[in-house]
């Protein structure tokens, strides 16, 4: 499919608004699952590591399925995928209100809601990148703040709903709110080229037309038979019996010849249908081979290979605070009277600020977005190392704000990916990277929870988290600095429409 030149405005701003509310509605509850996490710990009495799987699956399963989500968006378009995913998110949240045990939540909240969120995220990012080029960083920053605003509002909303209606009533109401995703998805009008010639019919489209022609031929033959029978029987059989007998003989001869023609037509149908099936199977196999060849070509790009390692380690270490920070404060024996605002809400509002500021910075030509992303990784690792030394609400609130701001680097990650592989390969490459991000999201909180179950404290867990994030940042930095000149010299070997960063002296 070919697209027009991105308009960088017009209906694109409508896309930004509906994508913002889509991420707000679908990611509000999963990102603020830390409030529900405490309730599930008390309701089911399971370990922290085991209970943390619910929230980690909800935030990770959609990213794990990113290659499938990318294929769905490429095949059906953003609008149908968004509408279908709205039903998934709403249904999963409502089903979770009837959960009899933690294992039921793994499916209803973790898999169903998580997969719906993954489909919606891929749809919103893809269609926004199609509508924006020069202002892509700003547009991606705006829509990505939807999930952060959702985290900020849903953290307080779910806590209030739990006090008023209980955990089950809270999930039912939040699920009903998610149905508004259907209205947002209906406004995601695709940006297709109007000047391009209509696509030629494929074999799939041509074969039914041929069958339709055959059916028309058979219908005309049957009509001729009926005309012959009626004409000769009604008119001539009345006049003379011998003529009627002769005509009946003629009719038999005509019918026999027609049967022969029908057999030949049927044989042609069988042959053509067999050839069609063979060509279809061959074509599908070629598509699979092409997909894996393009994947291998992507991994020949050193920056892309470093990106997938960095995003995996970043999500293993950087995601747990947004899920477990409330329990960290409770484990530190911080009184609820000292709470001025939930720590999860602080993370949410600062993530919004971070996404906006980092997204705006990415649009400046003098800013190298790759270095900007590496900087956020290194600072996140340092902040994670500082969590074990925070023993008061004020210090935890400050660290939550810093971590929330740095987590806003999600707004520039699609920008970095687009500039690395090109807009034509964005869906393919982004799906692969999000798979590894989902793997990190799924493993991070349970690992931190297991560390607590083993040691009865969070210090060792956050030392491990900080080490993972720092390691990913340094690996990406090594790919960007020492090996960069060699990588740019080999840029001619990269696939067409691939962009290579140019490291400037003032970057």
Buried (B, 14 or more C-beta within 10 A) or exposed (E): EEBEEBBBEEEBBEBBBBBBBBBBBBBBBBBBBBBBBBBBBEBBEBBBBBBBBBBBBBBBBBBBBBBBBBBBBBEEBBBBBBBBBBBBBBBBBBBBBEBEEBBBBBBBBBBBBBBBBBBBBBBBBBBBBBBBBEBBBBBBBBBBBBBBBBBBBBBBBBBEBBEEBEBBEBBBBBBEBBBBBBBBBBBBBEBEEEEEEEEEEEEEEEBEEBEEEBEEEBEEBEEEBEEBBEEBBEEEBEEEEEBBEEBBEEBEEBBEEBEEEBEEBEEEBEEBEEEBEEBBEEEEEEEEEEEEEBBEBBEEBBBBBBBBBBBBBBBBBBBBBBBBBBBBBEBBEBEEEEEEBBBBBBBBBBBBBBBBBBBBBBBEEEBBBBBBBBBBBBBBBBBBBBBBEBEEBEBBBBBBBBBBBBBBBBBBBBBBBBBBBBBBBBBBBBBBBBBBBBBBBBBBBBBBBBBBEEEEEBEBBBBBBBBBBBBBBBBBBBBBEEEBEEBBEEEEEBBEEBEBBEBEEEB
